[in-house]
Amino acid sequence: MTVRAGREFLAIPGPTTMPDEVLQAMHRPALDIYSSQMVELTESLLADLSKLFATKGKSYIYIANGHGAWEATLSNVLSRGDKLLVLESGRFAIGWGQAAAAMGAEVEVLKGDWRRAVRADEVEARLRQDKDHTIKAIVAVQVDTASGAYNDIEAIGKAIKSTGHPALFMVDTVASLGCMPFEMDKWGVDVAMSGSQKGLMTPPGLGFVAANGRAWEVHKKANLRTPYWDWTEREGSEHYRKYAGTAPVHLLFALRKAIDMLQTEGLENAFERHRLLAEAVRRAVAVWSEGQVLGFNIAEANERSNTVTTVTMNGHDPAALQRYCKEKCGVVLGTGIGELSGQAFRIAHMGHVNAPMILGTLGVVEVGLTALGIPHGRGGTEAAIEYLGENVGA
Ligand SMILES: *Cc1c(COP(=O)(O)O)cnc(C)c1O
């Protein structure tokens, strides 16, 4: 017997649930890619992406996932042999660095930890040692989707600035843009990147990059540039060049609708919705943890992301729980990856999420814990309900 039917719910950190409006926005014929509607669509999206990144700098849209957008950032500002400093807080900045190494950069990892966020003072100390300015760029993620860490980009930006070191600061916002505040210009970020399929509620397939004037100056001399990623190639009046070829028309329809929805809700409201739902998840996990099996991967409460929660499992197989939730109840939980492979599961709460989706997911996890006899503190979902009841307001 199962209690699953109808739509499977994806509680995974991407691709996330797409709103029906976004799906429907794609159900129409393609545009003439040389038409004025096409040009207007592109221009409106590039302007709105720069607003989402909170930058006066330029934005670029690539037909690519996040890995592609990583490569876009690297190829536009690095030259062969340049040194890149990777700020570790889990899996994703490391992956960005691996791409850079494969492309011919020299990569140094500022050792971090899977259980905590990047420490701004450690970044500062490393940069102060680099008196000859051999480090050309620094990469960090705002949210590490594997560990669940939230990095304080503002604090890291300040630490970099305090040293006077000229390295470019590049930030991955794939698992945070549209969900948690991000202020590219105010926080001293030179290059930011993101993707369509997480907080932005759009099908996978679009990668976004924003660059400021400092990044553009470095770009002019960078020798890892290749035609598809090259910002310069995408400038000029010819619309066709904005995508280095045919525009991904339907994905752009979807993105337009998703950003319209975010603007209707109000970005601040979307951030607050994420904060409330994330805290509801954390209340549940805190109660479950009393059973000594489940726990938060990220030790410090203020370093936990509002978009994904990584839950460790001590002495029990997370795969069995995931299988139960999916096959019996139609909820797909995220898998533990990297160092947490086989030791954790993840609950995503990013993008098009609401109270029934999150409370339903928590309820299903509790059903699974009960069915499989996994020890856990009782009343996790109840604690989430109480939290929302006390904080959403009448
Ligand atoms: C998902 C993710 C990526 C990779 O994106 P893909 O679209 O899967 O290539 C990169 N960085 C972060 C923080 C992510 O969450």
The ligand as a MOL file (V3000), in Angstrom:
LIG
                    3D

  0  0  0     0  0            999 V3000
M  V30 BEGIN CTAB
M  V30 COUNTS 15 15 0 0 0
M  V30 BEGIN ATOM
M  V30 1 C 23.0970 23.5980 -8.0240 0
M  V30 2 C 24.2650 24.4220 -7.7570 0
M  V30 3 C 25.2860 24.6020 -8.6980 0
M  V30 4 C 25.3540 23.8440 -9.9770 0
M  V30 5 O 24.2880 24.1140 -10.7960 0
M  V30 6 P 23.9420 23.1240 -12.0110 0
M  V30 7 O 22.8250 23.8570 -12.6670 0
M  V30 8 O 23.5330 21.8260 -11.4150 0
M  V30 9 O 25.1380 23.0180 -12.8780 0
M  V30 10 C 26.3020 25.4750 -8.4090 0
M  V30 11 N 26.3490 26.1240 -7.2490 0
M  V30 12 C 25.4050 25.9750 -6.3030 0
M  V30 13 C 25.5070 26.7300 -5.0250 0
M  V30 14 C 24.3410 25.1140 -6.5240 0
M  V30 15 O 23.4030 24.9500 -5.5820 0
M  V30 END ATOM
M  V30 BEGIN BOND
M  V30 1 1 1 2
M  V30 2 1 2 3
M  V30 3 2 2 14
M  V30 4 1 3 4
M  V30 5 2 3 10
M  V30 6 1 4 5
M  V30 7 1 5 6
M  V30 8 2 6 7
M  V30 9 1 6 8
M  V30 10 1 6 9
M  V30 11 1 10 11
M  V30 12 2 11 12
M  V30 13 1 12 13
M  V30 14 1 12 14
M  V30 15 1 14 15
M  V30 END BOND
M  V30 END CTAB
M  END
